Amino acid sequence: MRAVVQRVSEAFVTVEGKETGRIEKGLMVLLGVETGDTEKDAAYMAGKIAKLRLRMRTKR
């Protein structure tokens, strides 16, 4: 299981051409799951993502 966390100004998800989710400014997580990954793996990854310490950019 792998995760990429990306800061976005906006993002959306479509499934079969229908928009199922949308955010404005925030964080987007791209999650890769493969056969053999367990609920324990998912809980571990969720905990790591929830505890991320991110430095906010300041406008110059």
JOBELKA-V401267 format. One record per backbone hydrogen bond with DSSP energy under -1.0 kcal/mol. CO is the residue of the C=O (numbers start at 1). NH is the residue of the N-H. Records with the same first field share a line. If there is no record, write none. Layout:
CO->NH, NH
This chain:
2->32
4->30
6->28
8->26
11->23
13->20, 21
15->18
18->15
21->13
23->11
26->8
28->6
30->4
32->2
34->37
38->42
39->43
40->44
41->45
42->46
43->47
44->48
45->49
46->50
47->51
49->52
